[in-house]
Amino acid sequence: MEKSNKYAWTWKVKEECLEEYVKMHLDPWPEIMEEHTKAGYRNYSIFQNGNQFFYCFECDDVEAANAYIAKSEACNRWNAITSKMVEGSFDFNEKEPIKFMNEVFYLK
């Protein structure tokens, strides 16, 4: 099967942080949007089902993009806040902060 350049993961937001987490993503900091664009992320979407969130984006070089985000002061400030809200971590300085899901189907 041909693979796309799409990446996805899922995790849960702690119930007591749900409202704040959604609020932050409805009005993200402009520098966060700029940094993700500079890193090479595009067509980035987040979907919600209760406290379960599904993240999906496209990227030509995800390792380089993640390395860029790991060095971003703005993203590190954002991630320090949001990492406390989720069952996991956004810290891209960790070996595997986000476990990407395997793509098993791609319709071009």
C-alpha positions in Angstrom: 0.0 0.0 0.0 1.2 3.5 -0.8 1.5 5.6 2.2 0.4 9.2 2.6 2.3 12.0 4.4 -0.5 12.1 7.0 0.1 11.5 10.7 -2.5 11.0 13.5 -2.7 10.2 17.2 -5.3 10.1 19.9 -5.4 10.6 23.6 -7.6 11.7 26.4 -7.9 15.1 28.1 -8.4 15.0 31.8 -12.1 15.7 32.6 -11.2 18.6 34.9 -9.2 20.3 32.1 -11.6 19.7 29.3 -13.2 23.1 29.1 -9.8 25.0 29.3 -8.2 22.6 26.7 -11.0 23.2 24.2 -11.0 27.0 24.9 -7.2 27.2 24.2 -7.6 25.4 20.9 -10.5 27.5 19.8 -8.3 30.6 20.2 -4.7 29.4 19.8 -1.8 31.8 20.2 -0.7 33.3 16.9 2.9 32.3 17.4 1.8 28.7 17.9 0.1 28.7 14.5 3.1 30.4 12.9 5.6 27.9 14.4 3.6 24.9 13.3 3.5 26.3 9.8 7.2 27.0 9.8 7.9 23.4 11.0 6.1 22.0 8.0 2.7 20.9 9.5 -0.3 21.6 7.3 -3.9 20.6 7.1 -3.9 20.1 10.9 -7.2 19.2 12.5 -8.2 18.1 16.0 -11.5 16.3 16.5 -13.3 15.8 19.8 -15.5 13.0 21.2 -16.1 13.8 24.9 -12.7 13.8 26.4 -11.1 11.8 23.6 -9.3 13.8 21.0 -8.0 12.8 17.5 -5.2 14.8 15.9 -4.4 14.6 12.2 -2.0 16.6 10.0 0.1 16.3 6.9 3.9 16.8 6.9 6.6 16.0 4.4 9.3 15.4 7.1 7.8 14.8 10.5 11.1 14.1 12.2 12.4 17.6 11.2 9.1 19.2 12.0 9.0 17.7 15.5 12.7 18.7 16.0 11.8 22.3 15.1 8.8 22.3 17.5 11.0 20.9 20.3 13.3 23.9 20.0 10.5 26.5 19.8 10.2 28.7 22.9 6.5 29.5 22.1 5.6 25.8 21.6 7.4 24.7 24.7 5.4 27.3 26.8 2.2 26.0 25.2 3.1 22.4 25.6 4.0 23.0 29.3 0.4 24.1 29.9 -1.4 21.5 27.7 0.8 18.5 28.8 -0.7 18.9 32.3 -4.2 18.6 30.8 -3.7 15.3 28.9 -3.0 11.7 29.7 0.4 11.9 27.9 2.8 14.6 27.0 3.4 17.1 24.2 7.1 17.5 25.2 8.9 16.9 21.9 12.1 16.7 23.8 11.1 13.3 25.1 12.0 10.3 23.0 8.4 9.5 22.0 6.0 12.1 23.4 3.3 11.3 20.9 2.8 7.8 19.5 1.6 8.1 16.0 -1.1 5.7 14.8 -0.3 3.3 11.9 -1.9 4.2 8.7 -3.7 1.1 7.4 -5.7 2.6 4.5 -5.1 5.5 2.1 -7.3 6.6 -0.8 -5.5 9.0 -3.0 
